[in-house]
Amino acid sequence: SYELTQPPSVSVSSGQTARITCSGDALPKKYAYWYQQRSGQAPVLVIYEDSKRPSGIPERFSGSSSGTVATLTISGAQVEDEADYYCYSIDSSGDHRVFGSGTKVTVL
Amino acid sequence: QMELQESGPGLVKPSETLSLTCTVSGGSISSANYYWGWIRQPPGKGLELIGTIFYTGSTFYNPSLKSRVTISVDTSKNQFSLKLTSLTAADTAVYYCARDTKGYADYTYFDSWGQGTLVTV
């Protein structure tokens, strides 16, 4: 099977920049997607195709990918950005579509 | 704005079969732009894709669940459904239905989700 690895937690002071990484062997050739899940709510797509932002998602959310690591950046983190964040992608064969293990972001 | 709503029992006994339905409103399930998927999340854990379906009936299943899963679509009712057999306590989770939108090339991604329904085995 295929795995996407994320750090369990990231802490950031309000107004500062948070970076969440997602590592996967197929990421050099496959897009990464990012979801935000606030407590008790359904996930929300915040980045698609590595770096595109859906309408309605604040500009402080951005994505990038280099080699086997995709990164979600929250520039000027706000209290409302406290949530779990999951990356999502597919393996080289296309047989496995997986979510990362998730990263809990705490805004201090 | 499409909306999705899960429905089904909240409590199922071990060894039995779970049946859930997702009703799509505000748009057609027969759109060529979308697949439709089921994702689950055990309490306190991460997300797991169960599978997806196109309105034609073409399916994709997570290999780890494939032997126990059937996803079907009813275009006349604008609904798609999930059946998961041989349930154990490990299947206890919040089950989400979601729209799986076609992006660049063969890529798809979940961009609209139902609120989720907790199923306890």
Chai-1 contact restraints between the chains, C-beta under 6 A:
chainA,res_idxA,chainB,res_idxB,connection_type,confidence,min_distance_angstrom,max_distance_angstrom,comment,restraint_id
A,Y31,B,Y107,contact,1.0,0.0,6.0,A-B,restraint_1
A,Y33,B,Y109,contact,1.0,0.0,6.0,A-B,restraint_2
A,A42,B,Y96,contact,1.0,0.0,6.0,A-B,restraint_3
A,A42,B,W113,contact,1.0,0.0,6.0,A-B,restraint_4
A,A42,B,Q115,contact,1.0,0.0,6.0,A-B,restraint_5
A,A42,B,G116,contact,1.0,0.0,6.0,A-B,restraint_6
A,P43,B,W113,contact,1.0,0.0,6.0,A-B,restraint_7
A,L45,B,D111,contact,1.0,0.0,6.0,A-B,restraint_8
A,Y48,B,Y109,contact,1.0,0.0,6.0,A-B,restraint_9
A,E49,B,G103,contact,1.0,0.0,6.0,A-B,restraint_10
A,E49,B,Y104,contact,1.0,0.0,6.0,A-B,restraint_11
A,Y86,B,L47,contact,1.0,0.0,6.0,A-B,restraint_12
A,R97,B,L49,contact,1.0,0.0,6.0,A-B,restraint_13
A,F99,B,G46,contact,1.0,0.0,6.0,A-B,restraint_14
A,F99,B,L47,contact,1.0,0.0,6.0,A-B,restraint_15
A,S101,B,G46,contact,1.0,0.0,6.0,A-B,restraint_16
A,G102,B,G46,contact,1.0,0.0,6.0,A-B,restraint_17
